[in-house]
Amino acid sequence: MRQQAEDPTIGVGHKLGPEEVAVYRQLALHRQFDPARTAAELALSEAQVTGAVDSLLQLGLLQRDTEGHGVLRAVDPHLAAAVASAPVERAIREQEISLRALRDQFVQLSSHYEEGLRGAPATLETIPALSEVRAALDRAAETCREEMITVQPGGTRAPEVLKDALARDSDVLARGVRIRTLYHHTARFNSPSQAYVALASALGAEYRTAHQLCGRMIVFDRTLAFLPDHRGTWGAVAIREPSVVHFLCELFEQAWTEAQPFSDAATDGLEVVAKDLDRTILRLLATGRKDETIARRLGMSLRTTRKHIADIMQTLGAESRFQAGFAVATQGLLGDDDPGSGSEDLRSAH
């Protein structure tokens, strides 16, 4: 037992073998030990029995009498476990104390860091790693008190990402924070996105969709904005400069005003979505945008985008983009600001 107190690793990670279990059971039941007899009854060699006894003694599951007769006796496993685990538990407590002290020291430095951010002329911070970006977003969400606005381009989001977002947004909404999010229209065709929006909307969040979005961004309390790293990595840029954040919020408000309330495609009707999509593609084609740019703007795959473009050119009777642009100009398909009229003209143009 003394050896156990000096060595906190005894018993840690040790798995009792069948010989040790059998020998312990024999001693616990018969309370006497004869190596040869025990070996015969358990169908083990005397070496196996001796090895099991040594291991059980080291673990504190067996003890010899204190009168020097060398008689072995089984020890209550609960008591043996308490003795064996005590040094480990003490080491864990000491590590927890060290961990808290380390965190406290780092937290003491946060005020200096935040003061430096407030005094920085650009108040811009590059966050290179995805894990750090997630931590920064979680911290911003925890401290958000009034409003969170988000632009999420693309038509689909992974179910596991939506699950994490719902947990975070639920906590934010519970504090009375207003959440508004813009998606591409294509998100209305995605079942996980539909389910997520339905659950979050019931908690008070607001969602709208549009065919074109300015790009991904998240703004907290109109004081802190996150934009993706322009190099295409998983990093981000955190912006605190008031004028820049205000400009981003104005962009959002303009897009929000022109966007439509989120609903699945079946509710709105495929025809309405298709008309708006055709008109948007016409505008982008008329400005000479490439297929890749149009796909990115609309949150669609390049293949799907090219199919829409081919259908539009066929409807216009155009064999080239130049002919399509000429048809659009001569027929005045983009001359009306009413989102519905141009698409109607396109569908009856041919």
DOLUM-742535 format. One record per residue (C-alpha): residue number from 1; x, y, z. Coordinates in nm, 3 decimals, padded with zeros to 5 digits. Example, Ala and Ser with C-alpha at 12.3 -4.5 7.8 and 13.67 -1.06 7.14 Angstrom:
resi:1	x:01.230	y:-00.450	z:00.780 .
resi:2	x:01.367	y:-00.106	z:00.714 .
This chain:
resi:1	x:00.000	y:00.000	z:00.000 .
resi:2	x:00.289	y:00.231	z:00.066 .
resi:3	x:00.413	y:00.178	z:-00.287 .
resi:4	x:00.078	y:00.293	z:-00.421 .
resi:5	x:00.095	y:00.622	z:-00.233 .
resi:6	x:00.438	y:00.695	z:-00.380 .
resi:7	x:00.355	y:00.603	z:-00.739 .
resi:8	x:00.034	y:00.770	z:-00.872 .
resi:9	x:00.053	y:00.570	z:-01.196 .
resi:10	x:-00.017	y:00.230	z:-01.036 .
resi:11	x:-00.354	y:00.106	z:-01.155 .
resi:12	x:-00.396	y:00.381	z:-01.414 .
resi:13	x:-00.489	y:00.223	z:-01.745 .
resi:14	x:-00.440	y:-00.130	z:-01.606 .
resi:15	x:-00.693	y:-00.386	z:-01.723 .
resi:16	x:-00.737	y:-00.692	z:-01.506 .
resi:17	x:-00.661	y:-01.012	z:-01.690 .
resi:18	x:-00.860	y:-01.337	z:-01.655 .
resi:19	x:-00.588	y:-01.491	z:-01.433 .
resi:20	x:-00.601	y:-01.195	z:-01.192 .
resi:21	x:-00.981	y:-01.208	z:-01.177 .
resi:22	x:-00.981	y:-01.584	z:-01.117 .
resi:23	x:-00.716	y:-01.567	z:-00.842 .
resi:24	x:-00.894	y:-01.278	z:-00.667 .
resi:25	x:-01.226	y:-01.466	z:-00.680 .
resi:26	x:-01.059	y:-01.777	z:-00.535 .
resi:27	x:-00.915	y:-01.585	z:-00.241 .
resi:28	x:-01.235	y:-01.385	z:-00.184 .
resi:29	x:-01.440	y:-01.707	z:-00.167 .
resi:30	x:-01.205	y:-01.941	z:00.023 .
resi:31	x:-00.997	y:-01.689	z:00.221 .
resi:32	x:-00.687	y:-01.910	z:00.200 .
resi:33	x:-00.412	y:-01.942	z:-00.052 .
resi:34	x:-00.204	y:-02.236	z:-00.162 .
resi:35	x:-00.026	y:-02.166	z:-00.493 .
resi:36	x:-00.018	y:-02.529	z:-00.608 .
resi:37	x:-00.379	y:-02.600	z:-00.511 .
resi:38	x:-00.503	y:-02.272	z:-00.656 .
resi:39	x:-00.319	y:-02.341	z:-00.981 .
resi:40	x:-00.473	y:-02.688	z:-01.006 .
resi:41	x:-00.826	y:-02.568	z:-00.932 .
resi:42	x:-00.801	y:-02.280	z:-01.182 .
resi:43	x:-00.619	y:-02.483	z:-01.449 .
resi:44	x:-00.329	y:-02.237	z:-01.440 .
resi:45	x:00.044	y:-02.276	z:-01.396 .
resi:46	x:00.198	y:-02.180	z:-01.065 .
resi:47	x:00.390	y:-01.906	z:-01.247 .
resi:48	x:00.062	y:-01.759	z:-01.374 .
resi:49	x:-00.086	y:-01.769	z:-01.023 .
resi:50	x:00.223	y:-01.608	z:-00.872 .
resi:51	x:00.220	y:-01.336	z:-01.138 .
resi:52	x:-00.148	y:-01.267	z:-01.075 .
resi:53	x:-00.088	y:-01.244	z:-00.700 .
resi:54	x:00.198	y:-00.995	z:-00.748 .
resi:55	x:-00.021	y:-00.781	z:-00.972 .
resi:56	x:-00.313	y:-00.790	z:-00.726 .
resi:57	x:-00.081	y:-00.697	z:-00.439 .
resi:58	x:00.053	y:-00.403	z:-00.637 .
resi:59	x:-00.302	y:-00.288	z:-00.716 .
resi:60	x:-00.399	y:-00.314	z:-00.350 .
resi:61	x:-00.662	y:-00.582	z:-00.416 .
resi:62	x:-00.472	y:-00.833	z:-00.198 .
resi:63	x:-00.287	y:-00.778	z:00.129 .
resi:64	x:-00.066	y:-00.991	z:00.350 .
resi:65	x:-00.147	y:-01.012	z:00.719 .
resi:66	x:00.031	y:-00.771	z:00.950 .
resi:67	x:00.153	y:-01.042	z:01.190 .
resi:68	x:00.421	y:-01.167	z:00.955 .
resi:69	x:00.261	y:-01.500	z:00.868 .
resi:70	x:00.234	y:-01.403	z:00.502 .
resi:71	x:-00.132	y:-01.501	z:00.478 .
resi:72	x:-00.308	y:-01.333	z:00.187 .
resi:73	x:-00.651	y:-01.180	z:00.210 .
resi:74	x:-00.877	y:-01.011	z:-00.045 .
resi:75	x:-00.938	y:-00.637	z:-00.002 .
resi:76	x:-01.273	y:-00.468	z:-00.067 .
resi:77	x:-01.243	y:-00.344	z:-00.432 .
resi:78	x:-01.416	y:-00.017	z:-00.341 .
resi:79	x:-01.148	y:00.059	z:-00.081 .
resi:80	x:-00.870	y:-00.046	z:-00.317 .
resi:81	x:-01.013	y:00.176	z:-00.593 .
resi:82	x:-01.036	y:00.472	z:-00.355 .
resi:83	x:-00.673	y:00.433	z:-00.254 .
resi:84	x:-00.551	y:00.374	z:-00.611 .
resi:85	x:-00.744	y:00.667	z:-00.758 .
resi:86	x:-00.663	y:00.922	z:-00.486 .
resi:87	x:-00.324	y:01.028	z:-00.633 .
resi:88	x:-00.476	y:01.052	z:-00.982 .
resi:89	x:-00.765	y:01.264	z:-00.859 .
resi:90	x:-00.521	y:01.486	z:-00.673 .
resi:91	x:-00.315	y:01.529	z:-00.989 .
resi:92	x:-00.629	y:01.618	z:-01.187 .
resi:93	x:-00.728	y:01.881	z:-00.928 .
resi:94	x:-00.380	y:02.031	z:-00.943 .
resi:95	x:-00.398	y:02.045	z:-01.323 .
resi:96	x:-00.739	y:02.211	z:-01.307 .
resi:97	x:-00.600	y:02.473	z:-01.070 .
resi:98	x:-00.307	y:02.533	z:-01.305 .
resi:99	x:-00.543	y:02.558	z:-01.603 .
resi:100	x:-00.765	y:02.815	z:-01.430 .
resi:101	x:-00.458	y:03.016	z:-01.329 .
resi:102	x:-00.334	y:03.010	z:-01.689 .
resi:103	x:-00.670	y:03.129	z:-01.822 .
resi:104	x:-00.692	y:03.401	z:-01.558 .
resi:105	x:-00.352	y:03.533	z:-01.660 .
resi:106	x:-00.458	y:03.545	z:-02.025 .
resi:107	x:-00.789	y:03.714	z:-01.941 .
resi:108	x:-00.599	y:03.985	z:-01.754 .
resi:109	x:-00.426	y:04.067	z:-02.081 .
resi:110	x:-00.753	y:04.098	z:-02.279 .
resi:111	x:-00.815	y:04.453	z:-02.157 .
resi:112	x:-00.478	y:04.561	z:-02.299 .
resi:113	x:-00.551	y:04.387	z:-02.628 .
resi:114	x:-00.895	y:04.547	z:-02.661 .
resi:115	x:-00.747	y:04.887	z:-02.573 .
resi:116	x:-00.496	y:04.839	z:-02.851 .
resi:117	x:-00.774	y:04.754	z:-03.095 .
resi:118	x:-00.964	y:05.068	z:-03.003 .
resi:119	x:-00.655	y:05.277	z:-03.059 .
resi:120	x:-00.557	y:05.115	z:-03.389 .
resi:121	x:-00.615	y:05.346	z:-03.688 .
resi:122	x:-00.771	y:05.080	z:-03.915 .
resi:123	x:-00.935	y:04.866	z:-03.643 .
resi:124	x:-00.900	y:04.568	z:-03.872 .
resi:125	x:-00.788	y:04.221	z:-03.768 .
resi:126	x:-00.702	y:03.924	z:-03.989 .
resi:127	x:-00.801	y:03.586	z:-03.848 .
resi:128	x:-00.619	y:03.318	z:-04.050 .
resi:129	x:-00.743	y:02.985	z:-03.909 .
resi:130	x:-01.094	y:02.841	z:-03.929 .
resi:131	x:-01.089	y:02.735	z:-03.563 .
resi:132	x:-01.002	y:03.091	z:-03.461 .
resi:133	x:-01.276	y:03.230	z:-03.686 .
resi:134	x:-01.534	y:03.006	z:-03.519 .
resi:135	x:-01.412	y:03.107	z:-03.174 .
resi:136	x:-01.430	y:03.477	z:-03.268 .
resi:137	x:-01.784	y:03.436	z:-03.407 .
resi:138	x:-01.897	y:03.248	z:-03.095 .
resi:139	x:-01.754	y:03.519	z:-02.869 .
resi:140	x:-01.918	y:03.795	z:-03.075 .
resi:141	x:-02.252	y:03.612	z:-03.061 .
resi:142	x:-02.223	y:03.573	z:-02.683 .
resi:143	x:-02.164	y:03.946	z:-02.635 .
resi:144	x:-02.421	y:04.059	z:-02.895 .
resi:145	x:-02.703	y:04.254	z:-02.732 .
resi:146	x:-02.917	y:04.419	z:-03.001 .
resi:147	x:-02.886	y:04.293	z:-03.357 .
resi:148	x:-02.712	y:04.036	z:-03.574 .
resi:149	x:-02.736	y:04.064	z:-03.953 .
resi:150	x:-02.601	y:03.800	z:-04.188 .
resi:151	x:-02.559	y:03.744	z:-04.560 .
resi:152	x:-02.520	y:03.376	z:-04.651 .
resi:153	x:-02.467	y:03.329	z:-05.026 .
resi:154	x:-02.514	y:02.991	z:-05.187 .
resi:155	x:-02.816	y:02.769	z:-05.218 .
resi:156	x:-02.725	y:02.500	z:-04.966 .
resi:157	x:-02.562	y:02.464	z:-04.626 .
resi:158	x:-02.449	y:02.141	z:-04.461 .
resi:159	x:-02.698	y:01.996	z:-04.205 .
resi:160	x:-02.430	y:01.982	z:-03.933 .
resi:161	x:-02.347	y:02.351	z:-03.993 .
resi:162	x:-02.716	y:02.441	z:-03.968 .
resi:163	x:-02.745	y:02.240	z:-03.645 .
resi:164	x:-02.461	y:02.437	z:-03.484 .
resi:165	x:-02.605	y:02.764	z:-03.616 .
resi:166	x:-02.948	y:02.686	z:-03.469 .
resi:167	x:-02.800	y:02.624	z:-03.123 .
resi:168	x:-02.606	y:02.953	z:-03.137 .
resi:169	x:-02.897	y:03.153	z:-03.280 .
resi:170	x:-03.139	y:03.012	z:-03.021 .
resi:171	x:-02.920	y:03.149	z:-02.740 .
resi:172	x:-02.890	y:03.486	z:-02.913 .
resi:173	x:-03.265	y:03.514	z:-02.976 .
resi:174	x:-03.340	y:03.419	z:-02.614 .
resi:175	x:-03.159	y:03.739	z:-02.508 .
resi:176	x:-03.393	y:03.949	z:-02.724 .
resi:177	x:-03.141	y:04.006	z:-03.004 .
resi:178	x:-03.291	y:04.064	z:-03.350 .
resi:179	x:-03.154	y:03.830	z:-03.617 .
resi:180	x:-03.195	y:03.894	z:-03.990 .
resi:181	x:-03.042	y:03.675	z:-04.259 .
resi:182	x:-03.031	y:03.697	z:-04.638 .
resi:183	x:-03.004	y:03.385	z:-04.854 .
resi:184	x:-03.002	y:03.325	z:-05.226 .
resi:185	x:-03.338	y:03.222	z:-05.372 .
resi:186	x:-03.190	y:02.879	z:-05.437 .
resi:187	x:-03.188	y:02.810	z:-05.061 .
resi:188	x:-03.566	y:02.774	z:-05.085 .
resi:189	x:-03.514	y:02.449	z:-05.275 .
resi:190	x:-03.291	y:02.303	z:-05.001 .
resi:191	x:-03.476	y:02.091	z:-04.743 .
resi:192	x:-03.224	y:02.136	z:-04.453 .
resi:193	x:-03.231	y:02.514	z:-04.508 .
resi:194	x:-03.612	y:02.512	z:-04.514 .
resi:195	x:-03.625	y:02.319	z:-04.184 .
resi:196	x:-03.366	y:02.544	z:-04.021 .
resi:197	x:-03.546	y:02.863	z:-04.126 .
resi:198	x:-03.881	y:02.726	z:-04.003 .
resi:199	x:-03.739	y:02.647	z:-03.657 .
resi:200	x:-03.544	y:02.972	z:-03.621 .
resi:201	x:-03.836	y:03.181	z:-03.753 .
resi:202	x:-04.058	y:03.034	z:-03.483 .
resi:203	x:-03.807	y:03.171	z:-03.230 .
resi:204	x:-03.823	y:03.520	z:-03.384 .
resi:205	x:-03.550	y:03.524	z:-03.649 .
resi:206	x:-03.621	y:03.684	z:-03.988 .
resi:207	x:-03.514	y:03.550	z:-04.328 .
resi:208	x:-03.537	y:03.679	z:-04.684 .
resi:209	x:-03.399	y:03.565	z:-05.018 .
resi:210	x:-03.269	y:03.735	z:-05.330 .
resi:211	x:-03.115	y:03.625	z:-05.659 .
resi:212	x:-02.807	y:03.845	z:-05.612 .
resi:213	x:-02.613	y:03.906	z:-05.291 .
resi:214	x:-02.308	y:04.123	z:-05.225 .
resi:215	x:-02.111	y:03.843	z:-05.054 .
resi:216	x:-02.082	y:03.664	z:-04.721 .
resi:217	x:-02.075	y:03.878	z:-04.407 .
resi:218	x:-02.190	y:03.888	z:-04.044 .
resi:219	x:-02.235	y:04.208	z:-03.845 .
resi:220	x:-02.292	y:04.222	z:-03.467 .
resi:221	x:-02.458	y:04.524	z:-03.304 .
resi:222	x:-02.348	y:04.740	z:-03.600 .
resi:223	x:-02.003	y:04.766	z:-03.442 .
resi:224	x:-01.821	y:04.448	z:-03.548 .
resi:225	x:-01.828	y:04.292	z:-03.896 .
resi:226	x:-01.675	y:03.971	z:-04.027 .
resi:227	x:-01.589	y:03.927	z:-04.395 .
resi:228	x:-01.423	y:03.625	z:-04.563 .
resi:229	x:-01.053	y:03.638	z:-04.643 .
resi:230	x:-01.019	y:03.749	z:-05.007 .
resi:231	x:-00.751	y:03.486	z:-05.071 .
resi:232	x:-01.012	y:03.210	z:-05.066 .
resi:233	x:-00.888	y:03.053	z:-04.743 .
resi:234	x:-01.107	y:02.966	z:-04.444 .
resi:235	x:-00.985	y:03.278	z:-04.268 .
resi:236	x:-01.176	y:03.601	z:-04.207 .
resi:237	x:-01.129	y:03.971	z:-04.146 .
resi:238	x:-01.282	y:04.137	z:-03.840 .
resi:239	x:-01.367	y:04.505	z:-03.894 .
resi:240	x:-01.444	y:04.755	z:-03.618 .
resi:241	x:-01.394	y:05.082	z:-03.806 .
resi:242	x:-01.733	y:05.260	z:-03.763 .
resi:243	x:-01.755	y:05.406	z:-04.115 .
resi:244	x:-01.680	y:05.073	z:-04.285 .
resi:245	x:-01.922	y:04.883	z:-04.063 .
resi:246	x:-02.189	y:05.146	z:-04.130 .
resi:247	x:-02.135	y:05.110	z:-04.505 .
resi:248	x:-02.174	y:04.731	z:-04.482 .
resi:249	x:-02.495	y:04.772	z:-04.284 .
resi:250	x:-02.631	y:05.009	z:-04.550 .
resi:251	x:-02.554	y:04.750	z:-04.818 .
resi:252	x:-02.744	y:04.493	z:-04.615 .
resi:253	x:-03.044	y:04.720	z:-04.563 .
resi:254	x:-03.070	y:04.789	z:-04.936 .
resi:255	x:-03.056	y:04.419	z:-05.019 .
resi:256	x:-03.301	y:04.340	z:-04.737 .
resi:257	x:-03.556	y:04.592	z:-04.869 .
resi:258	x:-03.547	y:04.441	z:-05.218 .
resi:259	x:-03.544	y:04.076	z:-05.101 .
resi:260	x:-03.846	y:03.851	z:-05.057 .
resi:261	x:-03.956	y:03.672	z:-04.738 .
resi:262	x:-03.813	y:03.321	z:-04.721 .
resi:263	x:-04.045	y:03.039	z:-04.816 .
resi:264	x:-04.000	y:02.712	z:-04.996 .
resi:265	x:-04.030	y:02.712	z:-05.374 .
resi:266	x:-04.359	y:02.520	z:-05.370 .
resi:267	x:-04.525	y:02.788	z:-05.157 .
resi:268	x:-04.422	y:03.074	z:-05.386 .
resi:269	x:-04.474	y:02.872	z:-05.699 .
resi:270	x:-04.195	y:02.772	z:-05.932 .
resi:271	x:-04.317	y:03.016	z:-06.197 .
resi:272	x:-04.257	y:03.322	z:-05.975 .
resi:273	x:-03.906	y:03.209	z:-05.887 .
resi:274	x:-03.826	y:03.125	z:-06.250 .
resi:275	x:-03.943	y:03.466	z:-06.375 .
resi:276	x:-03.725	y:03.651	z:-06.126 .
resi:277	x:-03.431	y:03.426	z:-06.208 .
resi:278	x:-03.466	y:03.485	z:-06.585 .
resi:279	x:-03.476	y:03.861	z:-06.538 .
resi:280	x:-03.167	y:03.859	z:-06.316 .
resi:281	x:-02.971	y:03.646	z:-06.564 .
resi:282	x:-03.076	y:03.884	z:-06.844 .
resi:283	x:-02.937	y:04.180	z:-06.653 .
resi:284	x:-02.607	y:04.003	z:-06.587 .
resi:285	x:-02.578	y:03.888	z:-06.947 .
resi:286	x:-02.647	y:04.242	z:-07.069 .
resi:287	x:-02.352	y:04.369	z:-06.863 .
resi:288	x:-02.119	y:04.110	z:-07.015 .
resi:289	x:-02.076	y:03.895	z:-06.704 .
resi:290	x:-01.912	y:03.556	z:-06.748 .
resi:291	x:-02.091	y:03.231	z:-06.663 .
resi:292	x:-01.875	y:03.180	z:-06.354 .
resi:293	x:-01.957	y:03.527	z:-06.221 .
resi:294	x:-02.329	y:03.480	z:-06.282 .
resi:295	x:-02.323	y:03.143	z:-06.103 .
resi:296	x:-02.149	y:03.296	z:-05.803 .
resi:297	x:-02.389	y:03.591	z:-05.792 .
resi:298	x:-02.692	y:03.361	z:-05.801 .
resi:299	x:-02.560	y:03.096	z:-05.564 .
resi:300	x:-02.602	y:02.822	z:-05.824 .
resi:301	x:-02.370	y:02.563	z:-05.972 .
resi:302	x:-02.197	y:02.654	z:-06.298 .
resi:303	x:-02.374	y:02.367	z:-06.477 .
resi:304	x:-02.720	y:02.482	z:-06.368 .
resi:305	x:-02.640	y:02.842	z:-06.459 .
resi:306	x:-02.530	y:02.747	z:-06.809 .
resi:307	x:-02.850	y:02.549	z:-06.860 .
resi:308	x:-03.058	y:02.855	z:-06.767 .
resi:309	x:-02.854	y:03.072	z:-07.002 .
resi:310	x:-02.900	y:02.821	z:-07.286 .
resi:311	x:-03.277	y:02.814	z:-07.226 .
resi:312	x:-03.296	y:03.195	z:-07.230 .
resi:313	x:-03.096	y:03.221	z:-07.554 .
resi:314	x:-03.318	y:02.957	z:-07.713 .
resi:315	x:-03.627	y:03.150	z:-07.606 .
resi:316	x:-03.482	y:03.468	z:-07.758 .
resi:317	x:-03.383	y:03.283	z:-08.076 .
resi:318	x:-03.022	y:03.394	z:-08.024 .
resi:319	x:-02.719	y:03.192	z:-08.126 .
resi:320	x:-02.466	y:03.415	z:-07.948 .
resi:321	x:-02.453	y:03.647	z:-07.652 .
resi:322	x:-02.428	y:03.942	z:-07.888 .
resi:323	x:-02.756	y:03.838	z:-08.053 .
resi:324	x:-02.911	y:03.786	z:-07.710 .
resi:325	x:-02.805	y:04.135	z:-07.602 .
resi:326	x:-02.946	y:04.282	z:-07.921 .
resi:327	x:-03.278	y:04.100	z:-07.866 .
resi:328	x:-03.297	y:04.227	z:-07.510 .
resi:329	x:-03.234	y:04.586	z:-07.621 .
resi:330	x:-03.475	y:04.584	z:-07.918 .
resi:331	x:-03.756	y:04.414	z:-07.729 .
resi:332	x:-03.715	y:04.630	z:-07.418 .
resi:333	x:-03.709	y:04.328	z:-07.188 .
resi:334	x:-03.519	y:04.518	z:-06.918 .
resi:335	x:-03.686	y:04.853	z:-06.962 .
resi:336	x:-03.943	y:04.808	z:-06.684 .
resi:337	x:-03.841	y:04.809	z:-06.318 .
resi:338	x:-04.130	y:04.582	z:-06.231 .
resi:339	x:-03.965	y:04.246	z:-06.151 .
resi:340	x:-04.252	y:04.057	z:-06.305 .
resi:341	x:-04.305	y:04.235	z:-06.635 .
resi:342	x:-03.963	y:04.172	z:-06.790 .
resi:343	x:-03.981	y:03.803	z:-06.715 .
resi:344	x:-04.327	y:03.782	z:-06.866 .
resi:345	x:-04.194	y:03.954	z:-07.181 .
resi:346	x:-03.907	y:03.708	z:-07.196 .
resi:347	x:-04.136	y:03.409	z:-07.173 .
resi:348	x:-04.351	y:03.535	z:-07.454 .
resi:349	x:-04.063	y:03.680	z:-07.660 .
resi:350	x:-04.015	y:03.387	z:-07.890 .
